[in-house]
Structures are given as structure tokens and as C-alpha cells.
């Protein structure tokens, strides 16, 4: 099981940029169990995207987005919707986002960060791998993970040791950044390579406090108490947002 945490909506919207029609693909496997891709989250996300002028297609729910064969079968039944989408917003672990990117030549954007559970990977034995770095950058790399495809886990391009598209570490291993370059080229997004990525924050690989209290780590957690605390936190956030909106309106007057 891969554990996930929601990305800030501002980051998701920024990654979608000028994309108007956004197709949502939601994994009903691990993320659903984590509470990061349940019905409440889907409803909230669709509303926030629509408020920002996005046309939301779907959501298309798939049991195991990490399974490319299953992704291909399910998406083949929604060809028109896929063609109509300018980008695909994927709520799954990093393995699933890469699986979607490998099956459909569209801009893929992760809605979740994959967080560390001590090295445990997703259960489906596919070629895609997730480094559980806690700050997924697949939106910037064409849906190919530089942490796992690059032998040196570089985030700002190739090291210069590429030989005919193969890695200098092993002549049998394709260069991750060569693959990323080719993918971005096919998506007409080579301009992304001009953007300098920030240094990795390795502390994000630690398990966030809210996730520590879920049953995956804490078997004796009081689920009812946790729900009450989450409801209180959500109410405070809503009140703060309402207050900020009222203040902004008053200032405009």
C-alpha cells in the first residue's frame, strides 16, 4: 500500500495553468483507504476547480490506477472524454500517475503527494516506481519520475553522462532524463526544462502528523475522536476563509 497526502489546491491549479478541460482520474484503492480520494474529497475538488473556471470531466474511478492494463481498458471506454481533456488530474500514488501518463499522451498532474511508509511499494508489479518523496513533481516532468528513473535522482536534467539515450551507470538502463525530454517534446512542453526546480526537501519523506494518526500506523487510534478533531479543524478553516472574504469585500467597498 502506498500512502498519500493531498497536495495544496493552489499547487494543483498552478500545474494545470491554462488547461480548461480537466479530466479527473481517481484511484479507489490505496488513496480511498487513506481518506485522500474519498467521495467528500472528490466533491470538494470538483467544486474548487469549477470555481476557478475549469471544466471537470469525470471523475473516472479505477480500482488500481497502478495497473496500466486496467487503466488502458477503463480509459478506452471513455475515449471521447479523454480526447476532450486538456489535462488529466490523477488522484493516486506516484505509481498511478506515471501509469496514466504512460497510457495516454496528455499532460498529467498529480493531486496527491506520496509519503513514505518505510520503503513499501504499491502492490502491482509494474515498471513504474515511486520514491515516496512527499513532494510529487510529475506535473513538471511529463508524468515520468526523475527520482526513480534517474540513477542519481536528479531533478534538474541529465548529468551529462548519457550515451545514446542510455545511462552511464549501466549501459542497459535508459537515461531517465532522456526519457523525460522525449516525453516533454512529444507534449510540446520543452519550455518546462527552462524552469529551475527547487532543492528537494528530504524532511517531506517523513510521515506527516495527520497521517500518523490513521490506522495504517496507529492501530489503537480513536476513529471517532479523530473525525471530531478533523471536523473542528475544517470548521475553523471555513470560518477563517469566510472572515478573509468579508474583509476583502469591505476593503473593496
Beta strands, then each sheet from edge to edge (+ up, - down):
strand 1: 3-6
strand 2: 21-27
strand 3: 55-62
strand 4: 87-91
strand 5: 107-110
strand 6: 112-115
sheet 1: 1+ 6-
sheet 2: 3+ 2+ 4+ 5+
end
